[in-house]
Amino acid sequence: MFPTLPADGAARRTPLPVFQFDDVDSPGDVIDTLLLTDFVTGRQPWARTVRLAKVRRGVVLVPERATVTRTAVERNRAARLATGDGWTLRVVTWRGRGAEVTVTAVDEATGTAVLDEIVTAGAEPVRPGTAPIGFWHQDPRRGAPNGTTGGSTRRPGRRSGRTTRPRRARSGRAGGC
């Protein structure tokens, strides 16, 4: 028997998703999965993810009206799952004060309002004359490359007032890195 979920005023049958875990999964992976449950079933069909380069010190990134349902603290990150009226939130923070915030919601207006509240309260403003930098790395447990923001740096040429031209990548040459 499938649970009955309302969709556009009419009841319909939607199968629940099935997730499998094994010994390489962490509590943070479970939070990632729980976030997607209402999105997969269609109960919360809207989703958006935002990355924050720097989070203000002392900010938790979870609205006060939210109910935190799960917390997983790992060596380099902490993940929280929280719910509110018509939305679910996953916040992952890293030791370097970076964060990733994902909201699923019943509609765009609800999800955008929650996301805007979190970003406004939690994101540290970018200093003028700086640009974000980052690097990509391959995580064998996750497959696809992951982007990580490493901080910010001064834009080239700003200090002396001159501009710099981007260098062309050399191709077809043997040797080197």
C-alpha positions as CSV (number, residue, x, y, z in Angstrom):
1,M,0.0,0.0,0.0
2,F,1.3,3.4,-1.0
3,P,0.8,6.5,1.2
4,T,-1.6,9.0,-0.2
5,L,-0.3,12.5,-0.7
6,P,-2.3,15.6,-1.8
7,A,-1.3,17.0,-5.2
8,D,-3.0,20.1,-6.6
9,G,-6.1,19.5,-4.5
10,A,-6.5,15.8,-5.6
11,A,-5.2,12.8,-3.8
12,R,-2.8,10.5,-5.6
13,R,-0.7,7.6,-4.7
14,T,3.1,8.1,-4.6
15,P,5.6,5.4,-3.8
16,L,8.0,6.3,-1.0
17,P,11.7,6.4,-2.1
18,V,14.0,3.6,-1.0
19,F,17.5,4.5,0.2
20,Q,20.2,2.1,1.1
21,F,23.1,2.7,3.5
22,D,26.3,0.8,4.2
23,D,29.4,1.1,6.3
24,V,31.0,3.9,4.1
25,D,28.0,6.2,4.7
26,S,28.3,8.8,7.4
27,P,25.6,10.5,9.6
28,G,26.0,13.5,7.3
29,D,25.0,11.3,4.3
30,V,21.9,10.3,6.2
31,I,21.0,14.0,6.6
32,D,21.6,14.5,2.9
33,T,19.1,11.7,2.1
34,L,16.5,12.8,4.6
35,L,16.5,16.3,3.0
36,L,15.6,14.8,-0.4
37,T,12.7,12.6,0.9
38,D,10.0,15.2,0.6
39,F,11.4,16.5,-2.6
40,V,11.4,13.1,-4.2
41,T,7.9,12.3,-3.1
42,G,6.7,15.6,-4.5
43,R,5.5,16.9,-1.1
44,Q,8.0,19.8,-1.5
45,P,8.7,20.1,-5.2
46,W,10.9,23.3,-5.1
47,A,14.6,23.2,-4.1
48,R,17.6,25.5,-4.2
49,T,21.2,25.3,-2.9
50,V,23.4,28.3,-2.1
51,R,27.1,28.2,-1.1
52,L,28.4,30.8,1.3
53,A,32.1,31.6,1.2
54,K,32.2,33.0,4.7
55,V,29.6,32.7,7.5
56,R,29.5,35.4,10.2
57,R,31.0,34.2,13.5
58,G,28.5,32.8,15.9
59,V,25.6,32.4,13.3
60,V,24.0,29.0,13.2
61,L,22.2,29.5,9.8
62,V,18.9,27.9,11.1
63,P,15.9,30.2,11.6
64,E,14.6,30.5,15.2
65,R,11.2,29.2,14.1
66,A,12.7,26.0,12.7
67,T,12.8,22.6,14.5
68,V,16.2,21.0,14.2
69,T,15.6,17.2,13.6
70,R,19.1,15.9,13.0
71,T,22.7,17.1,13.7
72,A,25.8,15.3,12.5
73,V,29.2,16.5,13.6
74,E,32.2,15.1,11.6
75,R,35.9,15.9,11.5
76,N,35.7,18.7,9.0
77,R,32.0,19.5,8.8
78,A,28.8,19.7,10.7
79,A,25.4,19.1,9.1
80,R,21.9,20.1,10.4
81,L,18.5,19.2,9.2
82,A,15.6,21.5,10.2
83,T,12.0,21.8,9.3
84,G,9.4,24.5,9.3
85,D,5.9,25.1,7.9
86,G,6.2,23.9,4.3
87,W,9.9,23.6,4.1
88,T,13.0,21.5,5.0
89,L,16.5,22.9,5.4
90,R,19.9,21.3,5.3
91,V,22.9,23.4,6.5
92,V,26.4,22.1,6.1
93,T,29.2,24.2,7.7
94,W,33.0,23.6,7.3
95,R,35.9,24.4,9.5
96,G,36.9,27.3,7.3
97,R,33.6,29.1,7.9
98,G,32.2,28.2,4.5
99,A,28.7,26.7,4.3
100,E,26.2,25.1,1.9
101,V,22.5,25.8,2.5
102,T,19.8,23.7,0.7
103,V,16.0,24.4,1.1
104,T,13.2,22.3,-0.3
105,A,9.7,23.8,-0.1
106,V,6.1,23.5,-1.1
107,D,6.6,26.5,-3.5
108,E,9.2,29.0,-4.6
109,A,7.9,31.8,-2.5
110,T,8.2,29.8,0.7
111,G,11.7,28.4,-0.1
112,T,13.0,31.8,-1.3
113,A,11.9,33.5,1.9
114,V,13.6,31.0,4.1
115,L,16.8,31.1,2.0
116,D,16.9,34.9,1.8
117,E,16.5,35.1,5.6
118,I,19.4,32.7,6.2
119,V,21.8,34.3,3.6
120,T,21.0,37.9,4.9
121,A,21.6,36.9,8.5
122,G,24.6,34.6,8.0
123,A,26.7,35.6,5.0
124,E,29.7,37.7,5.7
125,P,29.9,40.6,3.2
126,V,32.5,40.4,0.6
127,R,35.2,43.0,1.1
128,P,35.7,45.5,-1.8
129,G,38.7,44.8,-4.0
130,T,38.6,41.0,-3.4
131,A,37.4,38.1,-5.4
132,P,36.5,34.6,-4.3
133,I,39.0,31.8,-5.0
134,G,38.6,28.0,-4.8
135,F,39.7,24.6,-6.0
136,W,38.1,21.4,-7.2
137,H,38.9,18.0,-5.8
138,Q,37.9,14.5,-6.5
139,D,36.2,12.6,-3.6
140,P,36.3,8.9,-4.3
141,R,33.3,8.3,-2.1
142,R,31.1,10.8,-4.0
143,G,32.2,10.4,-7.6
144,A,31.8,13.8,-9.2
145,P,34.3,16.6,-8.5
146,N,33.4,18.9,-5.6
147,G,34.0,22.6,-5.6
148,T,35.4,24.2,-2.4
149,T,35.8,27.9,-1.8
150,G,39.1,28.7,-0.2
151,G,38.6,32.3,0.6
152,S,39.3,35.5,-1.3
153,T,42.2,37.3,-2.8
154,R,42.9,40.7,-4.3
155,R,42.0,41.0,-8.0
156,P,45.1,41.0,-10.3
157,G,46.3,44.4,-11.3
158,R,44.4,46.4,-8.6
159,R,47.4,47.2,-6.5
160,S,49.4,49.0,-9.2
161,G,46.5,50.3,-11.2
162,R,47.4,48.2,-14.2
163,T,45.2,45.4,-15.6
164,T,46.5,41.9,-16.5
165,R,45.5,39.8,-19.5
166,P,44.6,36.2,-19.0
167,R,47.2,33.7,-20.3
168,R,46.2,31.2,-22.9
169,A,46.5,27.5,-21.9
170,R,49.2,25.7,-23.8
171,S,48.0,22.5,-25.4
172,G,49.7,19.8,-27.3
173,R,53.1,20.1,-25.5
174,A,54.7,17.1,-23.8
175,G,56.1,17.4,-20.3
176,G,55.2,19.6,-17.4
177,C,52.4,19.2,-15.0
